[in-house]
Amino acid sequence: MGKWLVLLIVIWFIFWVLKSLRRLKAKTHHNSTDGIEDMVQCHYCEIHIPKKEAIVADNHFYCCSEHYQLHSQSDT
Ligand SMILES: [Zn+2]
């Protein structure tokens, strides 16, 4: 009977470790994406957009290709 109790405790402990590990992983994953996601400002309209969606041209970020064109036109 004592053997089963030990086995139960061991199983419970493994579950507990896995659960807390998963929670820790989810927490760190959440932290890396929440708020710290690279946001850039459109050089033309100054709207904030995620860096991965931005258009990069002439060392500046643009929210769309239209704004890049508009800015390059007004520049020259
Ligand atoms: Zn823009």
N, CA, C, O and the ligand as a Tripos MOL2 file, in Angstrom:
@<TRIPOS>MOLECULE
protein
  305   303    77     0     0
PROTEIN
NO_CHARGES

@<TRIPOS>ATOM
      1 N           0.8360   -1.2120    0.0000 N.3       1 MET1
      2 CA          0.0000    0.0000    0.0000 C.3       1 MET1
      3 C           0.8690    1.2610    0.0000 C.2       1 MET1
      4 O           0.5850    2.2350   -0.6960 O.2       1 MET1
      5 N           1.9340    1.2110    0.8000 N.am      2 GLY2
      6 CA          2.8490    2.3490    0.8750 C.3       2 GLY2
      7 C           3.5260    2.6130   -0.4470 C.2       2 GLY2
      8 O           3.8310    3.7590   -0.7800 O.2       2 GLY2
      9 N           3.7670    1.5410   -1.2160 N.am      3 LYS3
     10 CA          4.3950    1.6530   -2.5220 C.3       3 LYS3
     11 C           3.5200    2.4730   -3.4770 C.2       3 LYS3
     12 O           4.0140    3.3210   -4.2210 O.2       3 LYS3
     13 N           2.2170    2.2040   -3.4400 N.am      4 TRP4
     14 CA          1.2720    2.9130   -4.3000 C.3       4 TRP4
     15 C           1.2060    4.3970   -3.9500 C.2       4 TRP4
     16 O           1.0740    5.2630   -4.8150 O.2       4 TRP4
     17 N           1.3020    4.6520   -2.6520 N.am      5 LEU5
     18 CA          1.2450    6.0350   -2.1830 C.3       5 LEU5
     19 C           2.4590    6.8130   -2.7090 C.2       5 LEU5
     20 O           2.3450    7.9480   -3.1730 O.2       5 LEU5
     21 N           3.6190    6.1610   -2.6180 N.am      6 VAL6
     22 CA          4.8570    6.7890   -3.1160 C.3       6 VAL6
     23 C           4.7370    7.0450   -4.6200 C.2       6 VAL6
     24 O           5.1140    8.1090   -5.1120 O.2       6 VAL6
     25 N           4.2010    6.0480   -5.3460 N.am      7 LEU7
     26 CA          4.0240    6.1640   -6.7920 C.3       7 LEU7
     27 C           3.0940    7.3260   -7.1310 C.2       7 LEU7
     28 O           3.3480    8.1050   -8.0500 O.2       7 LEU7
     29 N           2.0110    7.4190   -6.3610 N.am      8 LEU8
     30 CA          1.0610    8.5150   -6.5700 C.3       8 LEU8
     31 C           1.7270    9.8670   -6.3440 C.2       8 LEU8
     32 O           1.5180   10.8040   -7.1150 O.2       8 LEU8
     33 N           2.5050    9.9640   -5.3150 N.am      9 ILE9
     34 CA          3.2060   11.2170   -4.9950 C.3       9 ILE9
     35 C           4.2010   11.5610   -6.1100 C.2       9 ILE9
     36 O           4.3300   12.7180   -6.5110 O.2       9 ILE9
     37 N           4.8980   10.5320   -6.5980 N.am     10 VAL10
     38 CA          5.8680   10.7560   -7.6770 C.3      10 VAL10
     39 C           5.1570   11.2590   -8.9360 C.2      10 VAL10
     40 O           5.6030   12.2150   -9.5710 O.2      10 VAL10
     41 N           4.0460   10.6050   -9.2890 N.am     11 ILE11
     42 CA          3.2660   11.0140  -10.4750 C.3      11 ILE11
     43 C           2.7480   12.4440  -10.2940 C.2      11 ILE11
     44 O           2.8300   13.2700  -11.2030 O.2      11 ILE11
     45 N           2.2180   12.7120   -9.1110 N.am     12 TRP12
     46 CA          1.7060   14.0550   -8.8270 C.3      12 TRP12
     47 C           2.8200   15.0890   -8.9430 C.2      12 TRP12
     48 O           2.6160   16.1890   -9.4560 O.2      12 TRP12
     49 N           4.0150   14.7120   -8.4520 N.am     13 PHE13
     50 CA          5.1550   15.6280   -8.4970 C.3      13 PHE13
     51 C           5.5690   15.9100   -9.9450 C.2      13 PHE13
     52 O           5.8730   17.0500  -10.2990 O.2      13 PHE13
     53 N           5.5780   14.8640  -10.7790 N.am     14 ILE14
     54 CA          5.9460   15.0410  -12.1920 C.3      14 ILE14
     55 C           4.9530   15.9720  -12.8860 C.2      14 ILE14
     56 O           5.3370   16.8630  -13.6430 O.2      14 ILE14
     57 N           3.6620   15.7430  -12.6100 N.am     15 PHE15
     58 CA          2.6250   16.6000  -13.1830 C.3      15 PHE15
     59 C           2.8020   18.0430  -12.7410 C.2      15 PHE15
     60 O           2.6560   18.9770  -13.5290 O.2      15 PHE15
     61 N           3.1170   18.2020  -11.4680 N.am     16 TRP16
     62 CA          3.2720   19.5420  -10.9010 C.3      16 TRP16
     63 C           4.4510   20.2670  -11.5570 C.2      16 TRP16
     64 O           4.3650   21.4500  -11.8840 O.2      16 TRP16
     65 N           5.5610   19.5250  -11.7430 N.am     17 VAL17
     66 CA          6.7600   20.1190  -12.3620 C.3      17 VAL17
     67 C           6.4570   20.5200  -13.8030 C.2      17 VAL17
     68 O           6.8040   21.6180  -14.2380 O.2      17 VAL17
     69 N           5.7990   19.6070  -14.5440 N.am     18 LEU18
     70 CA          5.4530   19.8990  -15.9400 C.3      18 LEU18
     71 C           4.5370   21.1010  -16.0430 C.2      18 LEU18
     72 O           4.6940   21.9380  -16.9310 O.2      18 LEU18
     73 N           3.5840   21.1830  -15.1360 N.am     19 LYS19
     74 CA          2.6210   22.2760  -15.1340 C.3      19 LYS19
     75 C           3.3220   23.6170  -14.8720 C.2      19 LYS19
     76 O           3.0690   24.6060  -15.5600 O.2      19 LYS19
     77 N           4.1910   23.6310  -13.8830 N.am     20 SER20
     78 CA          4.8740   24.8870  -13.5600 C.3      20 SER20
     79 C           5.8770   25.2660  -14.6520 C.2      20 SER20
     80 O           6.1120   26.4470  -14.9070 O.2      20 SER20
     81 N           6.4610   24.2610  -15.2870 N.am     21 LEU21
     82 CA          7.3920   24.5400  -16.3890 C.3      21 LEU21
     83 C           6.6490   25.1640  -17.5620 C.2      21 LEU21
     84 O           7.1180   26.1160  -18.1840 O.2      21 LEU21
     85 N           5.4630   24.5950  -17.8500 N.am     22 ARG22
     86 CA          4.6540   25.1030  -18.9550 C.3      22 ARG22
     87 C           4.2170   26.5420  -18.6710 C.2      22 ARG22
     88 O           4.2170   27.3990  -19.5550 O.2      22 ARG22
     89 N           3.8480   26.7760  -17.4200 N.am     23 ARG23
     90 CA          3.4080   28.1160  -17.0270 C.3      23 ARG23
     91 C           4.5640   29.1090  -17.1680 C.2      23 ARG23
     92 O           4.3790   30.2390  -17.6200 O.2      23 ARG23
     93 N           5.7580   28.6670  -16.7730 N.am     24 LEU24
     94 CA          6.9410   29.5250  -16.8410 C.3      24 LEU24
     95 C           7.2580   29.8590  -18.2970 C.2      24 LEU24
     96 O           7.5850   30.9960  -18.6350 O.2      24 LEU24
     97 N           7.1530   28.8290  -19.1550 N.am     25 LYS25
     98 CA          7.4140   28.9950  -20.5760 C.3      25 LYS25
     99 C           6.4090   29.9770  -21.1880 C.2      25 LYS25
    100 O           6.7800   30.8840  -21.9330 O.2      25 LYS25
    101 N           5.1370   29.7780  -20.8570 N.am     26 ALA26
    102 CA          4.0850   30.6350  -21.3860 C.3      26 ALA26
    103 C           4.2840   32.0720  -20.9250 C.2      26 ALA26
    104 O           4.0370   33.0190  -21.6730 O.2      26 ALA26
    105 N           4.7310   32.2180  -19.6920 N.am     27 LYS27
    106 CA          4.9320   33.5490  -19.1310 C.3      27 LYS27
    107 C           6.0710   34.2740  -19.8560 C.2      27 LYS27
    108 O           5.9350   35.4410  -20.2240 O.2      27 LYS27
    109 N           7.1800   33.5850  -20.0560 N.am     28 THR28
    110 CA          8.3290   34.2090  -20.7130 C.3      28 THR28
    111 C           7.9990   34.4920  -22.1800 C.2      28 THR28
    112 O           8.4200   35.5040  -22.7410 O.2      28 THR28
    113 N           7.2400   33.5800  -22.7870 N.am     29 HIS29
    114 CA          6.8420   33.7820  -24.1810 C.3      29 HIS29
    115 C           5.9470   35.0160  -24.2920 C.2      29 HIS29
    116 O           6.0680   35.8260  -25.2110 O.2      29 HIS29
    117 N           5.0430   35.1200  -23.3160 N.am     30 HIS30
    118 CA          4.1210   36.2420  -23.3130 C.3      30 HIS30
    119 C           4.8790   37.5560  -23.1370 C.2      30 HIS30
    120 O           4.5810   38.5490  -23.8020 O.2      30 HIS30
    121 N           5.8500   37.5520  -22.2480 N.am     31 ASN31
    122 CA          6.6340   38.7540  -21.9710 C.3      31 ASN31
    123 C           7.4150   39.2110  -23.1970 C.2      31 ASN31
    124 O           7.5700   40.4100  -23.4330 O.2      31 ASN31
    125 N           7.9030   38.2510  -23.9750 N.am     32 SER32
    126 CA          8.7490   38.6060  -25.1080 C.3      32 SER32
    127 C           7.9260   39.2190  -26.2430 C.2      32 SER32
    128 O           8.4490   39.9800  -27.0570 O.2      32 SER32
    129 N           6.6420   38.8820  -26.2870 N.am     33 THR33
    130 CA          5.8420   39.3980  -27.3870 C.3      33 THR33
    131 C           4.9790   40.5800  -26.9630 C.2      33 THR33
    132 O           4.6010   41.4070  -27.7940 O.2      33 THR33
    133 N           4.6700   40.6590  -25.6890 N.am     34 ASP34
    134 CA          3.7370   41.6860  -25.2440 C.3      34 ASP34
    135 C           4.4640   42.9990  -24.9760 C.2      34 ASP34
    136 O           5.3330   43.0600  -24.1060 O.2      34 ASP34
    137 N           4.1210   44.0320  -25.7050 N.am     35 GLY35
    138 CA          4.6730   45.3530  -25.4510 C.3      35 GLY35
    139 C           6.0380   45.5570  -26.0520 C.2      35 GLY35
    140 O           6.3530   46.6470  -26.5310 O.2      35 GLY35
    141 N           6.8630   44.5100  -26.0320 N.am     36 ILE36
    142 CA          8.2370   44.6710  -26.5070 C.3      36 ILE36
    143 C           8.3130   44.3540  -28.0060 C.2      36 ILE36
    144 O           9.3890   44.4080  -28.6020 O.2      36 ILE36
    145 N           7.1850   44.0280  -28.5980 N.am     37 GLU37
    146 CA          7.1820   43.7890  -30.0360 C.3      37 GLU37
    147 C           7.6490   45.0570  -30.7400 C.2      37 GLU37
    148 O           7.2080   46.1600  -30.4190 O.2      37 GLU37
    149 N           8.5310   44.8830  -31.6870 N.am     38 ASP38
    150 CA          9.1270   46.0340  -32.3600 C.3      38 ASP38
    151 C           8.0700   46.8670  -33.0690 C.2      38 ASP38
    152 O           7.4310   46.4200  -34.0220 O.2      38 ASP38
    153 N           7.9060   48.0770  -32.5830 N.am     39 MET39
    154 CA          6.9840   49.0060  -33.2150 C.3      39 MET39
    155 C           7.8020   50.1310  -33.8420 C.2      39 MET39
    156 O           8.7600   50.6280  -33.2490 O.2      39 MET39
    157 N           7.4150   50.5120  -35.0260 N.am     40 VAL40
    158 CA          8.1110   51.5950  -35.7110 C.3      40 VAL40
    159 C           7.0860   52.6460  -36.1270 C.2      40 VAL40
    160 O           5.8820   52.3940  -36.1820 O.2      40 VAL40
    161 N           7.6060   53.8130  -36.4120 N.am     41 GLN41
    162 CA          6.7320   54.9290  -36.7640 C.3      41 GLN41
    163 C           6.8450   55.2080  -38.2580 C.2      41 GLN41
    164 O           7.9420   55.2670  -38.8120 O.2      41 GLN41
    165 N           5.7190   55.3750  -38.8840 N.am     42 CYS42
    166 CA          5.7220   55.7350  -40.2970 C.3      42 CYS42
    167 C           6.3570   57.1190  -40.4390 C.2      42 CYS42
    168 O           5.9830   58.0650  -39.7450 O.2      42 CYS42
    169 N           7.3140   57.2140  -41.3430 N.am     43 HIS43
    170 CA          8.0390   58.4630  -41.5130 C.3      43 HIS43
    171 C           7.1500   59.5450  -42.1270 C.2      43 HIS43
    172 O           7.4700   60.7320  -42.0640 O.2      43 HIS43
    173 N           6.0500   59.1300  -42.7110 N.am     44 TYR44
    174 CA          5.1720   60.1010  -43.3920 C.3      44 TYR44
    175 C           4.0140   60.5410  -42.5000 C.2      44 TYR44
    176 O           3.8430   61.7350  -42.2550 O.2      44 TYR44
    177 N           3.2130   59.5870  -42.0090 N.am     45 CYS45
    178 CA          2.0220   59.9470  -41.2470 C.3      45 CYS45
    179 C           2.2250   59.7460  -39.7390 C.2      45 CYS45
    180 O           1.3370   60.0630  -38.9470 O.2      45 CYS45
    181 N           3.3850   59.2240  -39.3440 N.am     46 GLU46
    182 CA          3.7670   59.0620  -37.9340 C.3      46 GLU46
    183 C           2.8820   58.0900  -37.1650 C.2      46 GLU46
    184 O           2.8170   58.1400  -35.9360 O.2      46 GLU46
    185 N           2.2070   57.2150  -37.8800 N.am     47 ILE47
    186 CA          1.4150   56.1700  -37.2350 C.3      47 ILE47
    187 C           2.3780   55.0650  -36.7800 C.2      47 ILE47
    188 O           3.4160   54.8430  -37.4020 O.2      47 ILE47
    189 N           2.0250   54.3820  -35.6970 N.am     48 HIS48
    190 CA          2.8620   53.2940  -35.1920 C.3      48 HIS48
    191 C           2.3810   51.9600  -35.7440 C.2      48 HIS48
    192 O           1.1950   51.6350  -35.6810 O.2      48 HIS48
    193 N           3.3050   51.2080  -36.2760 N.am     49 ILE49
    194 CA          2.9830   49.9210  -36.8820 C.3      49 ILE49
    195 C           4.0320   48.8960  -36.4710 C.2      49 ILE49
    196 O           5.1680   49.2680  -36.1730 O.2      49 ILE49
    197 N           3.6750   47.6110  -36.4470 N.am     50 PRO50
    198 CA          4.6730   46.5670  -36.1590 C.3      50 PRO50
    199 C           5.7700   46.5730  -37.2230 C.2      50 PRO50
    200 O           5.5110   46.7530  -38.4120 O.2      50 PRO50
    201 N           6.9980   46.3710  -36.7580 N.am     51 LYS51
    202 CA          8.1410   46.4550  -37.6590 C.3      51 LYS51
    203 C           8.0390   45.4710  -38.8240 C.2      51 LYS51
    204 O           8.4560   45.7670  -39.9430 O.2      51 LYS51
    205 N           7.4680   44.2810  -38.5360 N.am     52 LYS52
    206 CA          7.3860   43.2610  -39.5840 C.3      52 LYS52
    207 C           6.3990   43.6450  -40.6830 C.2      52 LYS52
    208 O           6.4580   43.1120  -41.7910 O.2      52 LYS52
    209 N           5.4860   44.5780  -40.3720 N.am     53 GLU53
    210 CA          4.5180   45.0160  -41.3800 C.3      53 GLU53
    211 C           4.9620   46.3020  -42.0630 C.2      53 GLU53
    212 O           4.3340   46.7520  -43.0220 O.2      53 GLU53
    213 N           6.0370   46.8870  -41.5720 N.am     54 ALA54
    214 CA          6.4650   48.1760  -42.1000 C.3      54 ALA54
    215 C           7.2620   48.0050  -43.3910 C.2      54 ALA54
    216 O           7.8530   46.9570  -43.6510 O.2      54 ALA54
    217 N           7.2540   49.0480  -44.1690 N.am     55 ILE55
    218 CA          8.0460   49.0900  -45.3950 C.3      55 ILE55
    219 C           9.2970   49.9100  -45.0950 C.2      55 ILE55
    220 O           9.2150   51.0530  -44.6450 O.2      55 ILE55
    221 N          10.4490   49.3100  -45.3510 N.am     56 VAL56
    222 CA         11.7000   49.9910  -45.0460 C.3      56 VAL56
    223 C          12.2810   50.5420  -46.3330 C.2      56 VAL56
    224 O          12.4710   49.8240  -47.3140 O.2      56 VAL56
    225 N          12.5570   51.8420  -46.3020 N.am     57 ALA57
    226 CA         13.1560   52.4790  -47.4630 C.3      57 ALA57
    227 C          13.9570   53.6900  -47.0020 C.2      57 ALA57
    228 O          13.4890   54.4790  -46.1810 O.2      57 ALA57
    229 N          15.1470   53.8270  -47.5280 N.am     58 ASP58
    230 CA         16.0290   54.9510  -47.2070 C.3      58 ASP58
    231 C          16.2200   55.1190  -45.6940 C.2      58 ASP58
    232 O          16.2200   56.2410  -45.1870 O.2      58 ASP58
    233 N          16.3790   54.0150  -44.9890 N.am     59 ASN59
    234 CA         16.5730   54.0270  -43.5370 C.3      59 ASN59
    235 C          15.3620   54.5790  -42.7760 C.2      59 ASN59
    236 O          15.4890   54.9820  -41.6200 O.2      59 ASN59
    237 N          14.2250   54.5970  -43.3990 N.am     60 HIS60
    238 CA         13.0000   55.0330  -42.7300 C.3      60 HIS60
    239 C          11.9360   53.9530  -42.8760 C.2      60 HIS60
    240 O          11.9850   53.1110  -43.7730 O.2      60 HIS60
    241 N          10.9730   54.0100  -41.9580 N.am     61 PHE61
    242 CA          9.8780   53.0510  -42.0110 C.3      61 PHE61
    243 C           8.6190   53.7430  -42.5170 C.2      61 PHE61
    244 O           8.3630   54.9110  -42.2250 O.2      61 PHE61
    245 N           7.8540   52.9950  -43.2720 N.am     62 TYR62
    246 CA          6.5860   53.5100  -43.7860 C.3      62 TYR62
    247 C           5.4890   52.4740  -43.5590 C.2      62 TYR62
    248 O           5.7340   51.2690  -43.6090 O.2      62 TYR62
    249 N           4.2720   52.9680  -43.3090 N.am     63 CYS63
    250 CA          3.1600   52.0590  -43.0420 C.3      63 CYS63
    251 C           2.6640   51.4150  -44.3270 C.2      63 CYS63
    252 O           2.0790   50.3310  -44.3000 O.2      63 CYS63
    253 N           2.8920   52.0690  -45.4330 N.am     64 CYS64
    254 CA          2.4780   51.5180  -46.7240 C.3      64 CYS64
    255 C           3.3700   52.1120  -47.8160 C.2      64 CYS64
    256 O           4.0520   53.1140  -47.6030 O.2      64 CYS64
    257 N           3.3490   51.4830  -48.9680 N.am     65 SER65
    258 CA          4.2060   51.9520  -50.0640 C.3      65 SER65
    259 C           3.7470   53.3170  -50.5730 C.2      65 SER65
    260 O           4.5470   54.0940  -51.0930 O.2      65 SER65
    261 N           2.4590   53.6020  -50.4200 N.am     66 GLU66
    262 CA          1.9420   54.9020  -50.8420 C.3      66 GLU66
    263 C           2.6160   56.0440  -50.0770 C.2      66 GLU66
    264 O           2.9780   57.0710  -50.6520 O.2      66 GLU66
    265 N           2.7740   55.8400  -48.7720 N.am     67 HIS67
    266 CA          3.3850   56.8870  -47.9590 C.3      67 HIS67
    267 C           4.8650   57.0410  -48.2740 C.2      67 HIS67
    268 O           5.4180   58.1370  -48.1850 O.2      67 HIS67
    269 N           5.4990   55.9400  -48.6400 N.am     68 TYR68
    270 CA          6.8940   56.0490  -49.0690 C.3      68 TYR68
    271 C           6.9860   56.8760  -50.3530 C.2      68 TYR68
    272 O           7.8450   57.7460  -50.4990 O.2      68 TYR68
    273 N           6.0860   56.5760  -51.2600 N.am     69 GLN69
    274 CA          6.0920   57.3140  -52.5280 C.3      69 GLN69
    275 C           5.7580   58.7930  -52.3090 C.2      69 GLN69
    276 O           6.3950   59.6800  -52.8790 O.2      69 GLN69
    277 N           4.7550   59.0340  -51.4780 N.am     70 LEU70
    278 CA          4.3620   60.4290  -51.1890 C.3      70 LEU70
    279 C           5.5170   61.1970  -50.5510 C.2      70 LEU70
    280 O           5.7670   62.3580  -50.8760 O.2      70 LEU70
    281 N           6.2140   60.5240  -49.6360 N.am     71 HIS71
    282 CA          7.3120   61.2020  -48.9620 C.3      71 HIS71
    283 C           8.4790   61.4490  -49.8910 C.2      71 HIS71
    284 O           9.0900   62.5180  -49.8630 O.2      71 HIS71
    285 N           8.7860   60.4670  -50.7110 N.am     72 SER72
    286 CA          9.9040   60.6350  -51.6460 C.3      72 SER72
    287 C           9.5770   61.6950  -52.6950 C.2      72 SER72
    288 O          10.4670   62.3840  -53.1920 O.2      72 SER72
    289 N           8.3150   61.8150  -53.0200 N.am     73 GLN73
    290 CA          7.9030   62.8400  -53.9830 C.3      73 GLN73
    291 C           8.0260   64.2450  -53.3710 C.2      73 GLN73
    292 O           8.4930   65.1800  -54.0220 O.2      73 GLN73
    293 N           7.5940   64.3720  -52.0950 N.am     74 SER74
    294 CA          7.6510   65.6710  -51.4300 C.3      74 SER74
    295 C           9.0920   66.0510  -51.0850 C.2      74 SER74
    296 O           9.4030   67.2260  -50.8870 O.2      74 SER74
    297 N           9.9640   65.0480  -51.0160 N.am     75 ASP75
    298 CA         11.3520   65.3090  -50.6740 C.3      75 ASP75
    299 C          12.1070   65.9370  -51.8350 C.2      75 ASP75
    300 O          12.9870   66.7740  -51.6340 O.2      75 ASP75
    301 N          11.7670   65.5410  -53.0220 N.am     76 THR76
    302 CA         12.5140   66.0070  -54.1870 C.3      76 THR76
    303 C          11.8530   67.2120  -54.8700 C.2      76 THR76
    304 O          12.3700   67.7150  -55.8680 O.2      76 THR76
    305 ZN          1.9940   56.2730  -43.1000 Zn       77 ZN77
@<TRIPOS>BOND
     1     1     2 1
     2     2     3 1
     3     3     4 2
     4     3     5 am
     5     5     6 1
     6     6     7 1
     7     7     8 2
     8     7     9 am
     9     9    10 1
    10    10    11 1
    11    11    12 2
    12    11    13 am
    13    13    14 1
    14    14    15 1
    15    15    16 2
    16    15    17 am
    17    17    18 1
    18    18    19 1
    19    19    20 2
    20    19    21 am
    21    21    22 1
    22    22    23 1
    23    23    24 2
    24    23    25 am
    25    25    26 1
    26    26    27 1
    27    27    28 2
    28    27    29 am
    29    29    30 1
    30    30    31 1
    31    31    32 2
    32    31    33 am
    33    33    34 1
    34    34    35 1
    35    35    36 2
    36    35    37 am
    37    37    38 1
    38    38    39 1
    39    39    40 2
    40    39    41 am
    41    41    42 1
    42    42    43 1
    43    43    44 2
    44    43    45 am
    45    45    46 1
    46    46    47 1
    47    47    48 2
    48    47    49 am
    49    49    50 1
    50    50    51 1
    51    51    52 2
    52    51    53 am
    53    53    54 1
    54    54    55 1
    55    55    56 2
    56    55    57 am
    57    57    58 1
    58    58    59 1
    59    59    60 2
    60    59    61 am
    61    61    62 1
    62    62    63 1
    63    63    64 2
    64    63    65 am
    65    65    66 1
    66    66    67 1
    67    67    68 2
    68    67    69 am
    69    69    70 1
    70    70    71 1
    71    71    72 2
    72    71    73 am
    73    73    74 1
    74    74    75 1
    75    75    76 2
    76    75    77 am
    77    77    78 1
    78    78    79 1
    79    79    80 2
    80    79    81 am
    81    81    82 1
    82    82    83 1
    83    83    84 2
    84    83    85 am
    85    85    86 1
    86    86    87 1
    87    87    88 2
    88    87    89 am
    89    89    90 1
    90    90    91 1
    91    91    92 2
    92    91    93 am
    93    93    94 1
    94    94    95 1
    95    95    96 2
    96    95    97 am
    97    97    98 1
    98    98    99 1
    99    99   100 2
   100    99   101 am
   101   101   102 1
   102   102   103 1
   103   103   104 2
   104   103   105 am
   105   105   106 1
   106   106   107 1
   107   107   108 2
   108   107   109 am
   109   109   110 1
   110   110   111 1
   111   111   112 2
   112   111   113 am
   113   113   114 1
   114   114   115 1
   115   115   116 2
   116   115   117 am
   117   117   118 1
   118   118   119 1
   119   119   120 2
   120   119   121 am
   121   121   122 1
   122   122   123 1
   123   123   124 2
   124   123   125 am
   125   125   126 1
   126   126   127 1
   127   127   128 2
   128   127   129 am
   129   129   130 1
   130   130   131 1
   131   131   132 2
   132   131   133 am
   133   133   134 1
   134   134   135 1
   135   135   136 2
   136   135   137 am
   137   137   138 1
   138   138   139 1
   139   139   140 2
   140   139   141 am
   141   141   142 1
   142   142   143 1
   143   143   144 2
   144   143   145 am
   145   145   146 1
   146   146   147 1
   147   147   148 2
   148   147   149 am
   149   149   150 1
   150   150   151 1
   151   151   152 2
   152   151   153 am
   153   153   154 1
   154   154   155 1
   155   155   156 2
   156   155   157 am
   157   157   158 1
   158   158   159 1
   159   159   160 2
   160   159   161 am
   161   161   162 1
   162   162   163 1
   163   163   164 2
   164   163   165 am
   165   165   166 1
   166   166   167 1
   167   167   168 2
   168   167   169 am
   169   169   170 1
   170   170   171 1
   171   171   172 2
   172   171   173 am
   173   173   174 1
   174   174   175 1
   175   175   176 2
   176   175   177 am
   177   177   178 1
   178   178   179 1
   179   179   180 2
   180   179   181 am
   181   181   182 1
   182   182   183 1
   183   183   184 2
   184   183   185 am
   185   185   186 1
   186   186   187 1
   187   187   188 2
   188   187   189 am
   189   189   190 1
   190   190   191 1
   191   191   192 2
   192   191   193 am
   193   193   194 1
   194   194   195 1
   195   195   196 2
   196   195   197 am
   197   197   198 1
   198   198   199 1
   199   199   200 2
   200   199   201 am
   201   201   202 1
   202   202   203 1
   203   203   204 2
   204   203   205 am
   205   205   206 1
   206   206   207 1
   207   207   208 2
   208   207   209 am
   209   209   210 1
   210   210   211 1
   211   211   212 2
   212   211   213 am
   213   213   214 1
   214   214   215 1
   215   215   216 2
   216   215   217 am
   217   217   218 1
   218   218   219 1
   219   219   220 2
   220   219   221 am
   221   221   222 1
   222   222   223 1
   223   223   224 2
   224   223   225 am
   225   225   226 1
   226   226   227 1
   227   227   228 2
   228   227   229 am
   229   229   230 1
   230   230   231 1
   231   231   232 2
   232   231   233 am
   233   233   234 1
   234   234   235 1
   235   235   236 2
   236   235   237 am
   237   237   238 1
   238   238   239 1
   239   239   240 2
   240   239   241 am
   241   241   242 1
   242   242   243 1
   243   243   244 2
   244   243   245 am
   245   245   246 1
   246   246   247 1
   247   247   248 2
   248   247   249 am
   249   249   250 1
   250   250   251 1
   251   251   252 2
   252   251   253 am
   253   253   254 1
   254   254   255 1
   255   255   256 2
   256   255   257 am
   257   257   258 1
   258   258   259 1
   259   259   260 2
   260   259   261 am
   261   261   262 1
   262   262   263 1
   263   263   264 2
   264   263   265 am
   265   265   266 1
   266   266   267 1
   267   267   268 2
   268   267   269 am
   269   269   270 1
   270   270   271 1
   271   271   272 2
   272   271   273 am
   273   273   274 1
   274   274   275 1
   275   275   276 2
   276   275   277 am
   277   277   278 1
   278   278   279 1
   279   279   280 2
   280   279   281 am
   281   281   282 1
   282   282   283 1
   283   283   284 2
   284   283   285 am
   285   285   286 1
   286   286   287 1
   287   287   288 2
   288   287   289 am
   289   289   290 1
   290   290   291 1
   291   291   292 2
   292   291   293 am
   293   293   294 1
   294   294   295 1
   295   295   296 2
   296   295   297 am
   297   297   298 1
   298   298   299 1
   299   299   300 2
   300   299   301 am
   301   301   302 1
   302   302   303 1
   303   303   304 2
@<TRIPOS>SUBSTRUCTURE
     1 MET1         2 RESIDUE 1 A MET
     2 GLY2         6 RESIDUE 1 A GLY
     3 LYS3        10 RESIDUE 1 A LYS
     4 TRP4        14 RESIDUE 1 A TRP
     5 LEU5        18 RESIDUE 1 A LEU
     6 VAL6        22 RESIDUE 1 A VAL
     7 LEU7        26 RESIDUE 1 A LEU
     8 LEU8        30 RESIDUE 1 A LEU
     9 ILE9        34 RESIDUE 1 A ILE
    10 VAL10       38 RESIDUE 1 A VAL
    11 ILE11       42 RESIDUE 1 A ILE
    12 TRP12       46 RESIDUE 1 A TRP
    13 PHE13       50 RESIDUE 1 A PHE
    14 ILE14       54 RESIDUE 1 A ILE
    15 PHE15       58 RESIDUE 1 A PHE
    16 TRP16       62 RESIDUE 1 A TRP
    17 VAL17       66 RESIDUE 1 A VAL
    18 LEU18       70 RESIDUE 1 A LEU
    19 LYS19       74 RESIDUE 1 A LYS
    20 SER20       78 RESIDUE 1 A SER
    21 LEU21       82 RESIDUE 1 A LEU
    22 ARG22       86 RESIDUE 1 A ARG
    23 ARG23       90 RESIDUE 1 A ARG
    24 LEU24       94 RESIDUE 1 A LEU
    25 LYS25       98 RESIDUE 1 A LYS
    26 ALA26      102 RESIDUE 1 A ALA
    27 LYS27      106 RESIDUE 1 A LYS
    28 THR28      110 RESIDUE 1 A THR
    29 HIS29      114 RESIDUE 1 A HIS
    30 HIS30      118 RESIDUE 1 A HIS
    31 ASN31      122 RESIDUE 1 A ASN
    32 SER32      126 RESIDUE 1 A SER
    33 THR33      130 RESIDUE 1 A THR
    34 ASP34      134 RESIDUE 1 A ASP
    35 GLY35      138 RESIDUE 1 A GLY
    36 ILE36      142 RESIDUE 1 A ILE
    37 GLU37      146 RESIDUE 1 A GLU
    38 ASP38      150 RESIDUE 1 A ASP
    39 MET39      154 RESIDUE 1 A MET
    40 VAL40      158 RESIDUE 1 A VAL
    41 GLN41      162 RESIDUE 1 A GLN
    42 CYS42      166 RESIDUE 1 A CYS
    43 HIS43      170 RESIDUE 1 A HIS
    44 TYR44      174 RESIDUE 1 A TYR
    45 CYS45      178 RESIDUE 1 A CYS
    46 GLU46      182 RESIDUE 1 A GLU
    47 ILE47      186 RESIDUE 1 A ILE
    48 HIS48      190 RESIDUE 1 A HIS
    49 ILE49      194 RESIDUE 1 A ILE
    50 PRO50      198 RESIDUE 1 A PRO
    51 LYS51      202 RESIDUE 1 A LYS
    52 LYS52      206 RESIDUE 1 A LYS
    53 GLU53      210 RESIDUE 1 A GLU
    54 ALA54      214 RESIDUE 1 A ALA
    55 ILE55      218 RESIDUE 1 A ILE
    56 VAL56      222 RESIDUE 1 A VAL
    57 ALA57      226 RESIDUE 1 A ALA
    58 ASP58      230 RESIDUE 1 A ASP
    59 ASN59      234 RESIDUE 1 A ASN
    60 HIS60      238 RESIDUE 1 A HIS
    61 PHE61      242 RESIDUE 1 A PHE
    62 TYR62      246 RESIDUE 1 A TYR
    63 CYS63      250 RESIDUE 1 A CYS
    64 CYS64      254 RESIDUE 1 A CYS
    65 SER65      258 RESIDUE 1 A SER
    66 GLU66      262 RESIDUE 1 A GLU
    67 HIS67      266 RESIDUE 1 A HIS
    68 TYR68      270 RESIDUE 1 A TYR
    69 GLN69      274 RESIDUE 1 A GLN
    70 LEU70      278 RESIDUE 1 A LEU
    71 HIS71      282 RESIDUE 1 A HIS
    72 SER72      286 RESIDUE 1 A SER
    73 GLN73      290 RESIDUE 1 A GLN
    74 SER74      294 RESIDUE 1 A SER
    75 ASP75      298 RESIDUE 1 A ASP
    76 THR76      302 RESIDUE 1 A THR
    77 ZN77       305 GROUP 0 **** ****
